């Protein structure tokens, strides 16, 4: 399975590299107020990809943190339940005190 995974990663990398090599023509991005920026097309695409990924991660962050808090609370509850069950088992296993001594 590792060989298949690494083969797919290598193919994806080679595809991205070939795409980058074929898209080096300069493009001009025109902003408001007559501002312009000229850069290779692949650089613009890479920057847009990174910004989009960062926005996606920031959008998912609140949900991720809420899930982590919920998992920690559930672990605490489970630990408390296991401790109480252990105490109940220990009380049940002990023989009653001897009478008449």
C-alpha positions as CSV (number, residue, x, y, z in Angstrom):
1,X,0.0,0.0,0.0
2,X,2.9,2.4,0.7
3,X,4.3,1.8,-2.8
4,X,0.9,2.8,-4.3
5,X,0.7,5.9,-2.1
6,X,4.2,7.0,-2.9
7,X,3.7,6.3,-6.6
8,X,0.5,8.5,-6.6
9,X,2.3,11.3,-4.8
10,X,5.2,11.2,-7.3
11,X,2.8,11.3,-10.2
12,X,0.9,14.2,-8.7
13,X,4.2,16.1,-8.1
14,X,5.4,15.4,-11.6
15,X,2.0,16.6,-13.0
16,X,2.2,19.8,-10.9
17,X,5.8,20.4,-12.0
18,X,5.0,20.0,-15.7
19,X,2.1,22.4,-15.2
20,X,4.4,24.9,-13.6
21,X,7.0,24.7,-16.3
22,X,4.4,25.2,-19.0
23,X,2.8,28.3,-17.3
24,X,5.7,30.8,-16.9
25,X,4.3,33.5,-19.1
26,X,3.9,36.8,-17.3
27,X,0.4,38.0,-16.5
28,X,-0.8,41.3,-15.2
29,X,-3.3,41.6,-12.4
30,X,-5.0,45.0,-12.4
31,X,-6.3,46.3,-9.1
32,X,-8.3,49.4,-8.2
33,X,-6.8,52.8,-8.4
34,X,-4.6,51.9,-11.4
35,X,-2.5,49.5,-9.4
36,X,-1.0,46.6,-11.4
37,X,1.2,43.6,-10.6
38,X,3.0,41.5,-13.2
39,X,4.1,38.0,-12.2
40,X,4.4,34.5,-13.8
41,X,1.1,32.7,-14.1
42,X,2.2,29.8,-12.0
43,X,3.2,32.2,-9.2
44,X,-0.2,33.8,-9.3
45,X,-1.9,30.4,-9.3
46,X,0.2,29.2,-6.4
47,X,-0.5,32.4,-4.3
48,X,-4.2,32.0,-5.0
49,X,-4.1,28.3,-4.0
50,X,-2.2,29.1,-0.7
51,X,-4.6,31.9,0.2
52,X,-7.6,29.7,-0.5
53,X,-6.2,26.9,1.6
54,X,-5.5,29.2,4.5
55,X,-9.0,30.7,4.3
56,X,-10.5,27.1,4.3
57,X,-8.4,26.1,7.3
58,X,-9.4,29.2,9.2
59,X,-13.1,28.5,8.4
60,X,-12.7,25.0,9.8
61,X,-10.8,26.0,12.9
62,X,-13.8,26.8,15.2
63,X,-15.4,23.4,14.4
64,X,-12.1,21.6,15.0
65,X,-11.6,23.3,18.3
66,X,-15.2,22.5,19.4
67,X,-14.7,18.8,18.6
68,X,-11.4,18.7,20.5
69,X,-13.1,20.2,23.6
70,X,-15.9,17.7,23.3
71,X,-13.5,14.8,23.0
72,X,-11.6,16.0,26.1
73,X,-14.9,16.3,28.1
74,X,-15.9,12.8,27.0
75,X,-12.5,11.4,28.1
76,X,-12.9,13.0,31.5
77,X,-16.4,11.6,31.9
78,X,-15.2,8.1,30.8
79,X,-12.2,8.3,33.3
80,X,-14.6,9.3,36.1
81,X,-17.0,6.5,35.3
82,X,-14.1,3.9,35.2
83,X,-12.9,5.1,38.6
84,X,-16.3,4.9,40.1
85,X,-16.9,1.4,38.7
86,X,-13.4,0.3,40.0
87,X,-14.4,1.5,43.5
88,X,-17.7,-0.4,43.3
89,X,-15.9,-3.6,42.1
90,X,-13.4,-3.3,44.9
91,X,-16.2,-2.9,47.5
92,X,-18.0,-5.9,46.1
93,X,-15.0,-8.2,46.0
94,X,-14.0,-7.7,49.7
95,X,-15.3,-10.4,52.0
96,X,-17.6,-9.3,54.8
97,X,-15.9,-8.8,58.2
98,X,-15.5,-11.9,60.4
99,X,-18.0,-12.0,63.3
100,X,-17.3,-13.2,66.8
101,X,-13.5,-12.4,67.0
